[in-house]
């Protein structure tokens, strides 16, 4: 199940980035799920901003990562 969950997160985030790019979004922000299972890496990434091209394939950051991208309109 771990592989399926990780690859679902990858597909969802890659799809989101493609949608954002089609909407001319230039920057995105990393959002980590904040709970007792959140790892140190994801806590550190939470809130960081990236250019849409930089963000490609960054999430998932590890197996069973639960992070996502949100678009930034600046």
C-alpha positions in Angstrom: 0.0 0.0 0.0 2.9 2.4 0.7 4.0 2.4 -3.0 0.4 2.9 -4.2 -0.1 5.8 -1.8 3.2 7.4 -2.7 2.6 7.2 -6.4 -1.0 8.6 -6.0 0.5 11.6 -4.2 3.1 12.0 -7.0 0.4 11.8 -9.7 -1.9 14.3 -7.9 0.9 16.8 -7.4 2.2 16.5 -11.0 -1.3 17.0 -12.2 -1.7 20.0 -10.0 1.5 21.5 -11.3 0.3 21.0 -14.9 -3.0 22.7 -14.1 -1.2 25.6 -12.4 1.1 26.0 -15.4 -1.9 26.1 -17.8 -3.4 28.9 -15.6 -0.1 30.8 -15.9 0.8 30.3 -12.2 4.5 31.1 -11.8 5.1 30.1 -8.2 3.9 27.5 -5.8 4.1 26.8 -2.1 4.9 23.5 -0.4 2.2 22.6 2.2 2.9 19.7 4.6 0.2 17.8 6.5 0.7 19.0 10.0 0.1 16.2 12.5 2.0 13.8 14.7 3.1 11.8 11.6 4.8 14.7 9.8 8.5 14.1 9.3 11.2 16.7 10.0 12.0 17.0 6.3 8.4 17.9 5.4 8.1 20.3 8.4 11.2 22.1 7.1 9.8 22.3 3.6 6.4 23.5 4.7 5.7 27.1 3.5 8.6 27.3 1.2 8.0 28.9 -2.2 9.3 27.6 -5.5 9.1 28.5 -9.2 6.7 26.2 -11.0 9.6 24.7 -13.0 11.6 24.1 -9.8 8.7 22.2 -8.2 8.6 19.4 -10.8 9.0 16.0 -9.1 9.8 17.5 -5.7 6.7 16.0 -4.1 6.5 13.3 -2.8 9.7 14.0 -0.9 9.8 10.5 0.5 7.8 7.3 0.7 4.3 7.9 2.0 4.7 11.7 1.9 1.4 13.6 2.3 2.5 17.0 1.1 1.0 19.1 -1.7 1.4 22.2 -3.7 -0.8 25.3 -3.6 -0.6 28.0 -6.3 0.7 31.5 -5.4 -0.8 34.5 -7.2 1.7 37.4 -6.8 
